Amino acid sequence: MDGHVLHGFNAKSGEPLWKPKPMGHDNQPPVDGTTVFTSGMGNTLRPRDIRSGAETGPRLDRCAAAQAVCDRGTLYVPDLRGALHAYDTASGRRLWGWRPEPTATSFLEPPRVVGGTVFVTWFRPDSPRPWVVQALHADTGHPRWPEPLRLLPPQHWLVSGDRILAIAPEPGTGAHWLVTYDVHSGTLLWRRPLSDSVVGNPTTSEKSVHLAHPNGYVSSWDGLTGDNRWTVKVAKSLRTEPVAAGAHVLVTSWDPGQLSALNDADGTVAWRGAVRPTASLMTPAYVAGDSAWAVSRAGVLQGWDLGTRRRLAGTRESLLWNPDVQGTPQLHGSVLYVVTGNGGLHAIELNTGE
């Protein structure tokens, strides 16, 4: 055992649901309905009742438990020999299995399930483009594309609508490109050069793609044509992705620490929100209703009214954590969950700041 444990809490009260359960990995266990699938010793996956923590069914042995995901009643998990399997979460019945050809020893990350498609990635060290992705039909496991995509390892990639977006380096130069592929066929749609690398994840809104760059620029691209809609200098340094919010793109900056609201149409600054006390912002903007929130390096959570553009009165302090250890706070609905460096778990209703 690696010393990892899983805690379960009541989302409304914060009361523990059951005693901590040992885990074999530090992954976020997948949840389907009332079942959570936790990793155990010897590469096993254990289904547990989410309310009691008790095991509810047979374990899955010899699987890559840290790469398991659930989606709409199906558990997807690789085995230790490079094959992906799908199981019915209610009965445990195996639905299908699929293995890359030529055989890969393992997958690079958990499968990503988007709509009716499962995306899997693996590594081919003998190829000049060693990063490989294939799209599978979620109900059968059959490949959607006649051949998988072969790329240099991308800095970021995501699936948005009927497009796959990747931030990929140029062979030999290291220059970064924004590349788009068709989800249904895997064919290249367009590729455009970028002036700098990208921080955080690409953000999509309607037919646009927004990127934040470490040199303080934000760029926006037409998702259909690849045309650069605008590129603007927002700050000296950025470390988080932009967030689409209606007619605006919200950007939290590291230097200086501030919230910038850009007009989606042309990239001009609609307004800026100051941080008090002055400090770099560590998180992207969290949008809840008519407000946007962010946490500063000083551990202060503060918000701004998107209508009046004024800072909100409610703040929370002492929210200090290490992103490499505790990760980035997650927003579910209007509740922000923060795990701090001292082991505390905070659930904050952003509509009230409490």
Secondary structure, DSSP 8 states (H G I E B T S, - for coil): --SEEEEEE-TTT--EEEEEEEESS-S---EETTEEEEEETTTEEEEEETTT--B-S--B-SB-GGG-EEETTEEEEEBTTS-EEEEETTT--EEEEE--SS--S-BSS--EEETTEEEEEEE-TTSSS-EEEEEEETTT--BSSSS-EEES--SEEEEETTEEEEEEE-TTT--EEEEEEETTT--EEEEEE-SS--EEEEEEETTEEEEE-TTSEEEEEETTT--EEEEEE--SB--S--EEETTEEEEEETBTTEEEEEETTT--EEEEEE-SS---B-S--EEETTEEEEEBTTS-EEEEETTT--B-S--B------HHHH---EEETTEEEEE-TTS-EEEEETTTT-
